[in-house]
Amino acid sequence: MSKLHTTLLCVTGIPVVFLSACKQQEQASADTSAVPNAEEAETLLVSTTKTSSIPDDQPLSFNEHIQPILSASCYHCHGPDSGTRRPDSNPLRLDTEEGAFAKRENGKPVIIKGDPDNSLLVQLMETKNHDEIMPPHPSKDPHGKIMPPEEIALIRRWVKEGAPYEDHWAYIPPKKHELPEIAHKGWAKNPIDYFVANKLENAGLEPNSQEDKARLLRRLTFDLTGLPPSAEEIEKFTSDSRDFETVYSEKVDQLLESDEYAEHFARHWLDVARYADTHGIHIDNYRSIWPYRDWVINAFRKNMPFDQFTREQIAGDMMPNATLEQQIASGFHRCLPTTGEGGAIAEEYNAIYAQDRVDTTAATWLGLTMGCAACHDHKFDAISTKENYEFTAFFRNTTMSALDRNNANHPPNILVPTQADRERLPKLKQELASAKAKYNTYRKDNEPKFISWLNSQKSIENPELVTPNRVLRLTLSDKAKGLTDMNGKEYPSEQPIEWVSGLYGDAVLFSNQNAINLGNAGDFERDQAFSFGAWLKTNHGYSGSPIAKMHTTESHQGYDLWVEKGHLAVHLIHSWPQNYIKVTTAEKFPADQWFHVLVTYDGSSKADGVKIYVNGTEAKVKVNGNKLTDSIKTSAPLLLGKRYNTQEYQNGQLQNFQLFNKELNHDEALALSLEGRLKALKKNAKDNKKTVDQLREYYFSKADSTAAKLHQEVDKLNAEKAAIDKRGTITLVMQEKANAEPFAHILVRGQYANKGEKVTPNTPDSLPAMTDDMPRNRLGLAQWLTDPKNPLPARVTVNRYWYYLFGSGIVETNNDFGVMGARPTHPKLLDWLAVDFVENDWDFHHLLKTIVTSATYRQSAVISDEKLEKDPLNKLLSRGPRYRLDAEQIRDLALSSSGLLHEQIGGPPVKPYQPANIWESVAMKQSNTRHYKQDSGDKLYRRSIYTFWKRTAPFASLEILNAPSREVSCVRRELTNTPLQAFVIMNDPQFVEASRVLATHALKSAKTTQDRIDFIAERLLARPMTTEERSDIEKTLQYATEQFTKSPDKAKALISVGESKVAEDLPAPELAAWTLISNQILNMDETLNK
């Protein structure tokens, strides 16, 4: 019998009965608990070590039975950490065999093999004297504890058996154990099931039968693709009359080959990589790194072997002849949070970044908490402080600066062309290099001709730029003509013009807040190319704007040329200081001398699309801001002499202003700077090197016809490359310092300024050493991490992927395989999977197929009273996995089941619906991610992996549904079930809209109420509703219809949520009522669990 739990909620002002939870029929008794935590797991495992549970004829295992007790009770004072060992005079170690059996002051070790009665260790554990007992009584020591009698009994038994020590289980090389004998051979589908059945039989439990076909397909599809199966897929799968093993195997293969699989497992990996679209610390500006995310997706699409997947991410940039893709892959360690805060200390943050990279690498591939050794030797694992800093040395040789300057393209970075341009680009680079070489060779060989031309007195024509793209020219060189442009139009000034003698003819002097108003000329948008320039003469003592179309009272929206105490700057602004581009010349302009300036912009909305030419030569610039995502159009007029109402060009002079509706190139910039001046420059060039250089550029681009043709070919190829670059995207990568050996210092007590011994890259002594052919750098580290002799990476990896499918790893603490981590529930199974993974070339498809085709995975999730008592947390795998879906899966479920999901692969991040003022509440004023501008159209319905990830304010609905912030690497998510999550699914526009669209499909595809209910249920639950469930839903439907009929405005308000078009042929009250029904079923416990 099913039981429906109802809650009275108020939606758009109408009370509606909602299904807040639903227990299914037979399956509904399945375990709905969240994944247990490490403490619960450890308690369960330690409880199995009681003497009563271990047969007398079975020797105790140090790793399984004794080490957990010693770790919890003794290691703080007698373990790996030299800083806390006691007694001070002669510290005792119990974590090593050598330390435990070393003779003490009395000439005896604390453990006498085979003799617990005379072993001081046992005596001190068993004494009733609170002043002598070990571990210390809690009243005597803050680290004290009272040991349970059964644990003391185990220690006594172990000593009697000879106190055999073992290496920590995770450091012992895994091996493919023989399959155990089991009674349920007919149940087993592959080796996994033998190990599981053996544990179940020892516990007196039977495995569950196979899950219902439709529910099994739903579980499988969610696990392999993160999406639900369609109704058509369910029908085809369940009605296929062929042998089920064949049908099931083919379905697994189909899902593994899908793009949806690649996106789903890429999303898992992005948690590990701590991927985000912002820097994370302080201002939290946008970061350009989404091509790395797409690389991960493509790696899963190609089923890249995990060893290659590892090497390319750790050291792709260091591979011999590294490809573009390998360089992109190295972005794994550029995903860490960084800062650009002005007061930040570079040395401190370099230490923070190195430790982050160590912690992430160790958690991901080694399952070790190496960061615990940053301030002192690890208190439980065999990792010294020195070894921790030797590991940081692998990451200390990067060219990445400590402060990111809030720059989206924080170097090192590379340009990533579009896929369509990638074949052409290498050839283009070769052609361009060849063309440049020919041109430069010709220039070098014909330098004497240029000198002869320069020295000749032959008359020459002054060059003039001829272009149809000039939209305005105001010479301002003739007082008699005044403010009249090339077309005879006269412009006003705010005050009478003050004329002075200029470079040639008259010039305008701006003073007393005067300005020339050019009206709406230059009304360009950020995606339009344009250029403007003039001759200027001013000093270095102030800041002001000679040319501006900018509204200073409306967030400074617009653009300008800005004089900044000797430097030139260009602004393109939507809102200051959040959404803008600013570039500033690195060198100062000549003070109190005439110079020509030209600003060009390519319409890319990127800082590198802005160029500043001074006297025809492109100036080097610094990027001060590079996040322009909205309009720069403004109602302010184009002014010469100041910004709108303020910030004047104080006592500056100006001549020959010109405006163009295209991006001028270098040759055009040069021609503009030479207009009307070539004869004079040539005559007076001898004593001015800059003038000679300027004339040389003119000669070899214009005057010499052969050079001009060669130059035109270079320009043509440069233009093609610029177009490819414009279509491409910058992504952050790793890069080693050239001709430098990596090293680090031990930071005493973890303090960046307290440097100790200098160390070189190395790996912990407790693990196999790097071989001689492995270089001591990131490339060598990548090779070491994928060396089959390393016992940890394969174990840690297969365990994490087991967790993705079962909700808990075989070792529950995914990030901690050390002494204090959970013990494997099925150690031989874990070893078997690890070895099999490596033997099959680190093949993810093979690993996942092996797991999901096992009978263990395919069990139903039903839980009996017996299993609830003996296996409450499903540690023995006595039933199939059933737990809450991840945040992204829940959102994608809503989109997919309603048909709204837009299936584009890759590309820039998108911004779906989000409540107002979330970013604004946490962002600093100057952050370019301060304001959240929602996208529109298909971008609202992309898979959640593409959602813009702001670290200081993660996407609201996903965060509530337990998505991590990605401030640090995450190898295991929290799973919770809270009322707030239910409110998100009931009220968030994404879910309300999806419910309305799903309801629309139901109304149009089915005629009866029963069929419509089942239409919705089959897409969300992979099953029709029961009679009892349908009855409850019909009551809600009737009530909601009545209420919406009485309040049609509220019905219209509900169905108007979201941008997708509302079906006008359906009555609003009816559609609103069915929208609530869709949302009701979407919010069922069964829907939100796999």
N, C-alpha and C positions, 0 to 999 in steps of 0.2 A: 504494500500500500504506500502511496506517496503522501507526503505531508507538505502542505504549502504554508509557509510562514508569511503573514502579510503585515505591511506597515502602512499607516495612513500618512501620506505625504501631500504637500500642497504644490501643485505644478501650475504655473500661470494663473494662480488664484483659485484653482479648482481642486478640492480634495479628491484624491484618487487612491484607490487601494493598489499597492504595489507588491509584487513578489520580491521580497528582499533576500530570500534564500529558498532553496528547493532541494528536498531530498528525493533522489530518484527512486524508482521502483526497487528492484533487487540490487542494481548497481549502486543505488543511492547510499547504501551503508558503507561505501568505500571511505577510506581514510581521507579526511579533508584537512588534516592538520598541516600547518606550515612545516617547512624543512626544519628538523631539530637542530639545535646549536651544538657547538663543540663540547660545552660543559656537559650537556645531556648525554652526548655520545660517549664521552670519557667515563661518565658515571656508569653507563650501561656496560661498557667494556671492562672497567675495573671490577664491577660486581660479578662478572663471569670468572674472575680469578680467585674466588673464594675456594678454600680447600675442598669444600663439599662438591664443587662442580668439576674438579679435575681428578680423574681416576688415579689411584695410588700407583698404578703401573705405568703411568704416563709421566715422563720427566717434565719438570717445569721448564718453560722457555724464559730466558732472561728478558728478551725483547717483549714478549707478549705478557708475561706475568709479573716480572720483578722490576724492570726499568720504570714502568709507570709509577710504581710505589716509591722508589728511590727518588725519582724526579720530583714528585709532589712533596715528599717529606724531608729529603736530605740535600738535594742539589744546591739549594740556596747558599748553604754554608760549606758544602763539600762537593761542589760541582765544577764546571768549566771556568767560571768567573774567578780569576785570581784575586780580584779586588774584594770579594766577600768571603773568601775561604777562612775557615777557622780550624784549630786555634791559631793565633798569630805566630806563635813560636815555632810551630811545626804543622803547617796546614795539611789537612787530610782531604784526599780526593776519593770519592766513591763512584765517580762516573767512568773511571778507567780501571782496568784490571791491575795495572802496575801500581796505581795509588792505593787500591783496596787491600792489596796483599803485601804492601811495604811494611817492614818492621817498624814499630813505634818505640817510644822510650823504654817500654818494659821488655823489649826484645821480641815482641810478638805482633803480628798484624791484627787489625780489628776484626778480621774474618779469618777463622781457622777452618779450612776446608774439612767438611764432614763432622765438625764438632761445634754445633750451635751453643751448647751449654757453656763452653769456654771462650766463645767468640764475644768480644766486648760489644760489637755492634748489636747482637741479639740481647745481651745483658742490659744495655742501656735502653733498648726499646721496651723491655719487659719490666724494668724496675718500677716500683711504686713511689720512689723518692722523687718528688717534684723538683728537687735541686739537681738531680743527676739525669733524669729521664731525657732521652733523645728520640725524636726532635724535642726541643725545649717545650715545656708546658706554656700554653698561651699567656698565662699570667706572668711568665718570666721573660718572654721574648715576643716582640710584635710579629716575628716570622714563625712563631711556634704553632704547633697543632697537636691534636690528640689522634694518634693512629688507631684505626679500627682493629679490634683483636684479630679479625680474619686476615688482615694484611700482615700483621706481625707473625701470624702462623705461617703465612706463605714465605716470609723471609727466613724463618726458622727451618722450614722444609727445604728451601733452596740451599741454605748453608749445609744442611745435612746431606744433600745430594752432591756436594762438592763445590757449591757456589760458582758454577760455570758462567763466565761472561761471554757475550757475543758482541760483535760490531752492531751498531744501530741498524735496525732492519732495513732502513731506506738506503744505507750505504753499501749493502751487500748486493752484488750484481744479480739482477733478476734471472730466473731460469724458467723454462717451460716444464712445469711439474707434470708428472704422470696424472692422467685423469683418474679421480678416485672411483672406487666401486660404489654404485648406487642401485637402489631397488627400482627407481623410476626411469629405467632406461628408455622405455617407450615414450616418456614425456619429453626427454631431452632432444633438442634440435641441433645443438652444436656444443662444443666444449664448455662454453659458459655455464650451461645448464648442469653439467656434472658437478662443478664446484658448488653451485647454489644448492642443488638437490642434496649433496652430501651434508651441508650445514643444516638444511631443513630436517633431514632424517635424523640427525643427531639431536635435534631439538624436539623431535616427535611431531613434526608438522608436515602437512601435505601441501604441495604447490596448488595454486588456484588453476582452474580450467582456463582455456583461452578466452579472451575478451570477445564480446559480440563483434561481428565483422565491421559494422558501421562505426562503432565506437573505437575499435582498433584502428580503423583508417583515420578517424579524427585525431587520435593520439599520435599516430605515425606522421600525419601531414603537418600537424603543429610542431612536432619535434624536429622534422627535417626541413621544413620551409617557413615555420613561424606563422602560417596561415591555415585557415580551415579548408577542408575539402568542399568543393561545390556539390550541389545536389545531384548534378549529372555524374560527377565522379563517384559519389556514393552509390548511385544506382548501378553504374557500370561495374563497380568493384564487387558489390554484394550479389549481383545477378550473374556474374561470370561462373559458368558451370564447370570450368576446367579444374584440374587439381589445384587446391588452394595454395599449396607451397609454391607452385609455379606462378599463380596469379599474384601472390604476395611478394615474391622475389622480383617480379617484373615491376611491380608498383614501387618498391624500394629503389630500384635502379632508375626509374623514371623521375622520381623525386630528387634523387642525388644529382641527376644531370640537369636539373632545372635552375633557372636564374634565381628563383625564389629561395632555393637552398643556399646559393652563394650569398645572397643578401642576408639571410637569417644567421648563418654562421659567421659572416663578416661582422654582424652586429654584436655577437658574443665576443669576438676578438677585439672590437673597439673598446669594450669595457676593460679588457686586459691592457690595451695600449694607452689607456686614459686619453682617448681621442676627444677633442672638442674644437669648436670653431672660434674660440677666443683665447687670449693669452692666460687669463685666469687670475692674475694677482694685480691688485691696485686698480688701475683704470679698466682693465679687462677688455681691451680693444679687440677688434676682429683679427683673426689670424688666417692666412691663406694656406690651408693644408688639406683641403678636401680631395685633391688628387691622390693622397695617400689612402684615404678611405676607399676610393675607387680601385686603387691597386689591390687592396685586401679583397674586395668583392671579386675582382678578376682572378686573383690567385685561387679563390675557392671555385670559381667557374671552371678553371683549368685543372682543378684537383691537384694543385702544386704539392709535391711531396713535402712533408712537414720539415724535413731537414733543410731543404732548399728554402722553404718559407722562413725558417729561422735565420739562416745565413744571410739572406738578402735584407732582412730587417735589421739585424745587428750590424752588418758591415757591407751592405749593398754598394755603397760608394767606394769601397776599397777593393772590390772585385777587379781582377785584371780586365782592362777594357770595359769597364762598367757601362752597361746599357742605361738608357733613360729610365726604364722600368726598375732596374736595380737601384738607381739613385733615388727614385721616388720611394722605394721600399724602406730606405734608411730613415725615412720620416718617422718611423716607430719611436725613436728616441728624441724626436723634435716635438712630440705630442705633450710633453710635460708642461706644467704651468710655469710661466716666466713673468718677470716684472719689468716695468720701465720706470718705476718710481724714482723721482729725482734724488731722494735721500737714501736710496738703497746702496749698500756697499757691495761692489762687484765681487770682491774676494769671498764675502759671505755667501752670496748667491751662487757662485761657482761651486762652492762646497755643497750647498743645498741641491743643486742640479745633479752633481755627481752622485750624491747619496740616493736621490730619487731614481736615477738610472740603475743603480745597484739594486735597490729594493725591488724595482719593477722586474728586472732581469731575474733576480733570485726567486721571486714569487712565481713568475711565469714559467720558468724552465726548471728550477731546482726545488721549488716548494720549501724554501728556507727563509727565515726572517733575519736576514743579514743586518738590517738596520739596528737590531738589538745589540750589535757589537760596535756601534758608532762611538759610544762614550766609554765603554768598558768591554772586557771580554764577555762574550755571550754567556748568560747565566745558566743555560741548559744545553746548548748545542756546541759542538767542537768548532767554534768560529772565534778567533781572537780578534782584538781590535786591529792588530796589524794586518790580518788577512782581509778584514773589511776594507781597509784603505788601499791595500794592494789591488782589490777588486775595483775600487773607484778609479784607480790609475788607468784602467782601460778606457775611461770616459773623460779623462782630464786633458786630452790633447786636441780638443775641438777648436775650430776657428769661431764658433758661436760666441758672441759677446754675452756677458752676464746680464746686461740690461738691454731689453728688446726695443727700447725707445718707443714703445707702443706702435711699432711698425708692423703692418700685416705681413710684410715680406722680409721679416727679420733674417738677415743672412746667417749662414749660407743658404742659398736657395737656387732653384733652377726653373727655367721656363718649361712648361709642359704644353706642347702644341696639341691641337685637337687631333683626334684619331685620324681624320681625313688628311691632315697635313704631315703626319709623321713619316710617311714614305718619301715625300717631296723634300722635307727639310734637310736631311743629310746631303742630298745631291745639290740642293740650293747653296748650302754652305761651301761646298767644294767649288761650285761655279763662282760664287762671290769671292772666295779667296783667290781664285785664278784671275778674275777680272781686276781685283785690287792689285794683285802682283804685277799685271801687265801695265796698269795705269801708273803705279808707283815707279816701275822700271823706266817707263817712258819719261816721267817727270825727272828722274835722276839723270837720265842720259841727255835730256834736253834743257837742263838747268842753264847752260851757257846761252841758249836761245832766249831764255827769259831775261837773263842779265842784259843781253844786248837790247832786247825790247825795252827794258826798264831805263836804259841809258840813252836810248834814241830820242831825238827831238821830233820825231814824226808825229804829226797831228793824229789824234784818235778821237772817236766819238764817245761822249759820255753815255754809259749804259743806262737804260731805263727799263724797269720791270713792266712787261706788257702781259696782262692777265685779265680774263673776263670775270675773275672772282673778286676784283676790287669793288667793294660796295660803297666806300666813302673815302675821299681824300680831301683833307683840309690843310693846305700848305702853310698858312699862318706865316708867310714870308714877305708879305707886301701889305703895308699899312693901308695903302690906297684901296686894295681889294677887301680888306677887313676879314670878316668871318664867313667868306663865301667859299663853297666847296667846288669840286671839279664840274658839277652839273649846274652851277649858278645858284644853288640854294644858300640862303644866308641864315646863320644860326645866332641866337641871342646869347648874351653873357649877363651874369647877375649884376655886374658893375661895369663901368667903362673900362675898356682894355688898355693896359699899359704896354706900349711897344718899346722894344730895345733893339740894339743891333745884334743880329744873330750870326749863325755860321755862314749862311749866305742870305743876304737880304735882311728883312726885319724878323723879329721873333716876339712871342708873347711872354711877358713876365707876370706870374701869378702872385698876387699878394692880397691881403685884407679879405680872405675868404672868397675871392672871386673865382668864377668857374664859367666855362663855356658849355652850354646845354645842347647836346646833340639829339635830344628827344629819345625816341624808342629805337634808334639805330643800334645794331649789335644785339638784338633781342634773341640771343642764342640759348639753346638748351644744352644740358650736359652731354647728350649723345650726338651733338652736332660739332663738326670740326670748324674752327675759325682761327684767325690770326689778327693781331693788331700791333702797331708800333709807331715810333716817333723819334725825333731827335730831342735829347734832353741835355740840360746843363744845370747842375745843382751841387750842393755841398753835402758833407757827411754828418751834419750835426743834428738831424731830426728824422722823424718818420712821418710819412704822408703819402697821399695817392695822386699821382699825376693823371692817371686814366682809370675810371671806375664806373661800372654799372652795378651798383651795390646799394641795398637798402639798409642803412645802419640801424634803423629802429625796428626792423623785422628780421632779427636773427642774422643780420649781415648777408642776407641772401643775395647772390649775384656773383660777379667776378671783378677783378681789378689787377692793375700793376701797382705795386707798393714799394716805396722807397723806405728802407729800414736801416738808418744810420750807416750809410755807405754800401749797403747790399740791396739788391733788387729781389723782390718776392712777387709771386703770383698766387692769388687765392681764387678758388672756385668753391662757392659755399652754398649749401642748402640751409644749414643752421650752425651757427658758431657757438661753442667749439665742439660740436658733436659730429657733424656730418659735412665734411669738407676735404678739399685738397689744398695743400700749401707746399710750394717749393721755393727755396731761397738760394741765391747764388753763393757759391763758396768764397769767391773773391769779391773784393769791393770794386765798384765802378770808379772811373777816374773823376776825382773831385774837381769841381769848378772848371770842367772842360766839356766841350760838346762830345757826345757819343750817341750812337744809334742803338736803340733797343727794339727788338721784335719778340713778341710772345706768340708762340704757336701752340695749338691744342688739337688733338686728333679725335676728340669725341668718345674716348674710351672709358671715361670716368675713373681713370687711374693716374697716379702722379707721374708715372713715366711717359704719359701721353702729353705732358707739358714740357715745352722747351723754351729757353730764354737765350736769344742771340744778342751779343754785344759786339757792335761793329762788324757784323757778319759772321762772327765765330760763336759756335754753341758754347755756352758757359756751363761749367760744372755746377751742379746744384745739390743741395741737401733736401731730403724729403722731410717735411715737418708734420704733414698730415696726409693720409691716403685712404680715406673711407668716404666716398661720395656715392650715395645710393638714391638720392632724390633730386628734385628739380632745382635748377639755379636761376630760373626765370624770375624776374622781379619787375614791379611797377616803377621802380626808380629809373630815372633817365640815365643815359650815357653822358658822363661829365668829364671834361678835361679840367684839371686843376684841383679836384678834391673828390672825396666820397660824398654821397648824398647827405647834405646838411653839416658835414664835419670832416676833420682830418685832412686838412688842405696840403697842397704841394707848396710849401712855404718858400716864397721868393725863388721858385724854380722857373726855368725857362723851357719853352717847348716850341718845336717847329715840325711841320710836315707830318701830321697825324694821318695814318692810313688804316683801313679796316677791310678785312677779307673774309669771305665765307668758305674758306678752305684752310687746311693746314699747309702753310708754305714750307718748302724744303730748304736745305742748306744753300743751294745755289740761288734761290730766290731771296733768301735772307741776305746773302752776300751782295746781290744786285741792288737790293734796297739800300744797303749801307753805302753803296758807291754812287748812287744816283746823283748826277750833277757835280761829282767831286773827283772823278777819276783823273782828269787832267792836273788838277791841283795836287792831288796825292802823289802822282807820278813825279811831278816836278820837285816836290819836297821830301821824297822818300829816303834819300841817302842816309840821313842820320836817325831814322826811326825804324827799328827792326819790326815792330808790330805792323807798321804801314807796309813795309816790304813783304811781310808774310801775307797780308791781306791782298796785296796786288798779285802775289804769286798764285794765290787761290783763284783769283779772277782770270789770270792769264791761262792757267792750265784747265780751267773749266769753260772758258768762253773764247779767248783770243786765239789760242792754238787749236785749229780745227781737228787735227788728229787726236790731240789730248781730249778735246771736247767729246768726241765720239766714244773714246774709252771711258770717259767720266760718265757719260750718259748710260753706258752699259752697267757701270757700278751703281748708278742711281736707280736704274730699273730693278736690278737684283736686290738692292737695299729696300726698295719700296715693297717688293714681293715678300721679303723677310719681315719687314715691319708689319705687313698685313697678317702674316702668320703669327707673329708675336702678339699682335693685338687680339687675335682670336684665341690665343692660348691663355694659360693661367700659371701664375707663380706658385710653387709649393716649396715648403721648407725641407731641407735635407741635412744630413750629417756631412762633415768634412774634417779631415785631419790637418793639423798644422804641417806645412811642408818642412822637411829637414829637421824635424824635432822628434825626440823620443818621449813617449808618454811616461809620466811619473806622477806621484802624489806625495803628500806628507801625511803622516799620522797626525790627526788633530786631537790633541790631548783633551780628554773629557768632551770631545765633540765640538770644541770651540775653534771656529775658523781661524782666529788670530793666534792661537796657541799651537804653533807648528812643532811637531816632533820629528822623528826620523823620516828621511826621504826614502820612499819605497817605489818599486817598479811593478808593472802589472803581473798578477799571479792569481791562482785559484786556491781555494782552501785545501789544506793538507789532508783533510778527512776524505777528500774525493780524489779520483785518479788524477795524476799530474798531467799538465800539458806536455805533449810530445815535442821532441826537438824540431820537428818540421812545422810546428805551429808558432807563427810569429807572436811576440808579446804585444799585441795590439787588439783592436776590435775584431779584425779578421781572424786572428788566432782564437779569440774567445768564441766566435761563431763556430769555428771548427771543433772546439772543445765541447761546446754545448750539443753538438750533433754527433759526437763520437759514441758509437754503440757501447763502448766500454764504460761510459759515464752512467751510473746506475739510476740517476734521477730524472733526466728530461723525458724519457719515454714513459716512465711510471707516472710522473706528474701530469703529463699531457693526456694519457688515456684516462686517468682518474678524473680530470676536468671534463672530458667529453662524456664520461659516464654520468657525471653530475648533471650535465645539460639534459640528459635523457631521463634520469631517475630522480632528480631533485636533491640528491645527496651523493657525494662521491664514495667510492669504496673506502677511501680515506676522507672523512668528512671535512677536515680542515684543508681545503684545496691549496692554501698558501703556506701550509706548515706541515712538512714531513719530518720535522725535527722531533726531539725528545718529548716536547710538550704538546705536539700535535696529536690528533686522534690516531689510534691504531687502525690498520685496515681491517674491515669486517671480514673480508675474504682475501687474505694475503696471497694465497696461491693463484687465485683468479687474477688479481692485479698483476702479478708477475707474468702470468701466461699472456695476458693482453698486451703488456709492454713488449715482451719478446716477439710476439706475433706481429705487432705494429712495425717494429724495426725489420723483421724478416720480410715483411711485405712492402719494403721501401717507404716506410713512413706514410702509407697511403690512407688518407682520411676516409675515402669511400669504403675501403675494405674494413676499416675499424668500425665505422658506423653501421655498415650492413651486418657485420658480425654480431653487433649488439642488438640491433632491432629485429633481426631474424631469429634470435634466441627465444626459446619458450619462456624464459624468465621475463623478458620484456613484454611478451604477448599475453601474459596472465591478465585475468580480470582484476579489477581493483576492489572487489568485494572483501570486506573484513569481517571475520567471524568473531564471536566472543573469545574463543580460544586464541586466535591470533592477536586480538586486542590485548590479551593478557601476556602472551609469550613474546610477541613481536610488535609492540605498540608503535614503534617508529619505523617499521619495515626494514630494520637493519639486516634481517635474514633474507630479505627479498621474497617473502612468502606471498606477495601479491604484486599486481602491476602498479606502476607509478601513477599517482594522481595528486596533483598539487596545482597551486594557482599559476596562471599564465603570467609571463613577464609583461611589464607595462606596454612595450611596443607591440607584443602579440595581441593584447586586448584592443588597443587602438586599431591595429591592422585588421583584426577580426571584424570590427564594426565597418570599416571601409570595404573590406572584401565581400562580406555577406550582403552588403547593400548594393554592390556593383559600382561604388564610387571610386575604388582604388585605381589610381593612375600608375601604370606599370613601367614608366620610364626608368632605365637603369643609369645610375651615376649622375654626376653634375653637381653644381653648387648647392649648398644647403638651402632649405626652404623654411618659410615661417607660416605655419598653419594658425588656426584660431588659438588665441591665448587671451586670458583676462587682461584688462587694461592696467597700466601702471606697475606691472611687476618689475620690469627692467628699470623703470624710472625710480623705483623705491630703493634700489640698491646701488645704482650706478653713480659714478662721479660725473660732474657736469661736463667735463671735457671728454668723456668716453664716447666713442663712435658707436657703441652698442647701448647707449642710454635709452634710446627710443625704439620701441618695437613696432615696426611697420608690417602689418599682416600682408601676406601675399594674396593673390587672387587666382581664379581659374584652376587649372590642373594642379598647380603647386600646393593647393590646400589638401589634396588627396593623395600625395605621395606616401610611400611607405615611411614608417617612423625613423628608419635608419638615416633618412636624409634631412630630418628636422634639425634646424640650427641649434647648436649646443653651446649655450653661454654658461661658463663655469660658475659664475657668481649668482646666477639665477637660472638653473636648468629649466627646461620646458615644463610648465607648471603641472599639467595633467600627468605627464610621465613621471615626474618626481613624486607626486602623491601616490602613484601606483608602483613606487619602489625602484624607479630607475636611479642609478648612482649619479653623483655630481661630476664624476670623472676628474676630480682634483687629484686623485691618486689611482693607481692601478686597482682594478676590482676583478677578482677571480671567483667571487661568490657573492651573489646579491642577497639582500635581505628579502624575505617574503612575509608580508603581513596581510591582514584582512581587516580593514577599518571602516567605520561609517563614512569617513570622508571620501574614501574611494568610491563607495556607492553613490554619494552625492555627485562626484565627478562624472560618473557614467550616466547618471540621470539628467544632469544639467549642463555639462560642457557642450558647446555648440557642435563640436565634431560628432559626438554621440547622439545628440538630439537630431541633427540633420541626417545622419546615417539611419536612425530609426525611422524617420519620416520617409526616406527614399526606399528603405526595405518595405515599409508599410504600403507605399505606392505600388511596388512590384506585386505584393501579395494581393492587393485589391484588383489589380488589372489582370493577374494571372489565374486567379481562382474565384469561383462564384459563391461558394458557401462559406459560412463562418468557420466551420470545422476545417475546410481545406485551406483557408487563409491562415488560420492558426498554425496548421501543420507546415504550410509553406515557409513561414517564419522560423518555426522550430527546427525544421530540417536543415536550414542554412546556418543556424546558430548551434544546435545541439546534435545534429546528424541523426535525428530520430523524430518521429511524430510525438505529439503530446498524448498522455493517457487520458482516459475518460474523466477521471477526477480532476486532473490538471486543467483540462479543457473547460470543465464546468466552472472552475474558479475564474478562469480567464474570461469566460463569457459574462460572468457577473460584473467584472471590472469593466469590460467593454460596454455593457448596457449602461452602467452608471456614468462612465465617461462620456458616452454619446449623448445622454440626457443633459449632462452639465454643459457640454460644448454647444448643444443646440440652443440652450438658454442663453449662452454667452458666446455668440459667434465671433466677437472681437478677440476673445481669448483663444479661440480655436485658430483664428487667422494668425495671431501672434506666435503661437506654437509652431505652426507649419511654415512660418516665414523664416525660421531660424536657419542660417546657412545661405551660401551663395547659389547653390544649385537651384534650378528652376522648379517651381512648385506645379504639380499637375493641376491645371485649371479645370479639367473635366471631372474632377472628383469634389464632392461637397466638402467644404472645410471642416464641419463638425465630425464627419465620418473619418476623414483623413487624420484629423487631430487625435481622435479616439484610438485609431489603429496605430498611430505613432507611439502613443503611450503603451500599447500592448507590445509593440516591437521592443521598446526600451525596457519594458518589464521583463521580457524573456532574456534580453541582452544582459540584464543585471542579475540573473539567477546565478547562484553558486555553481551550478553544474556548467553553465556557459563559461564562466570565468576560470574554471579548472579544466585541465586537459584530461 
